[in-house]
Amino acid sequence: MTNAVLAMGARDPFQAREVTSRRGGPAKQPLSREAIVTEALELLTREGLEGMSLRKVAAALDTGPASLYAYVENLQELRALVCDRALAGVDTARARASGPEDGWQHRLLALLRSYLQVLSHSPGLAQLAMSTVAAGPNALRIIEALLSLLEEARVDRATAAWAVDLLLLYVTAVAAEQSQRRDQPDPLGPIARVIGAVSPQEHPHTHAAREDLLSGGPERITWALQVLLKGILQTPRDSITTDDNGAAARLSKPRKPARGR
């Protein structure tokens, strides 16, 4: 996925072997990858991305950071595990349930709204998703559901593969932006004051659109997703040609979009 850089190492953390903890008893519960990921997610939820360090996770589990390396290779691997754990909350069940009044587009938008809701649960989770490759079982479940819905919309496989990345990247960016504003008493205040005071002589178009530029709530996100979907339906990958430098040189005539609700 283009919204993250893989920095975990050579092994797949979701296929790593289980390690048996040597500690236990009434004073200390045995360490496990499950316990480490659970504690890291709780720290992320409470303190944000910067709060989820190996040192803080180890302290919360009453152990030293070195003990964690038997279970996770590094912080990047832990972040990948935590990100996928959080994505378990994304509802993909409706993507598989098709009724006469529940077309593919409606179900796809519902899935993306569920993804947005999960990422918006804590300030750090959206930032984590922006910087971490989601390649675990829950991320794959989401990707599979999106590809299935796009296939239902008659989007060819190559275009659908890029479309999944585009849709998830947009929703992740929205969640990251919203989460950063959550604790601010007046998050749009500074930009609203600037746009509200813009000169109609110097910036006539901005002045005329000043109210609309800052308007909208959930419907604004739905509108943006519908714009993306219409573009995906009408712009297959093979309609793009590039020049010798890799820049887009020509866009062929859009194809007639598939019928969908």
Helices and strands as residue ranges (DSSP letters): G 13-15, H 33-47, G 49-51, H 54-60, H 65-68, H 75-86, G 87-89, H 93-96, H 104-119, H 123-131, H 137-152, H 157-181, H 189-196, H 204-208, H 210-213, H 218-234, G 237-239, E 240-242, E 248-251
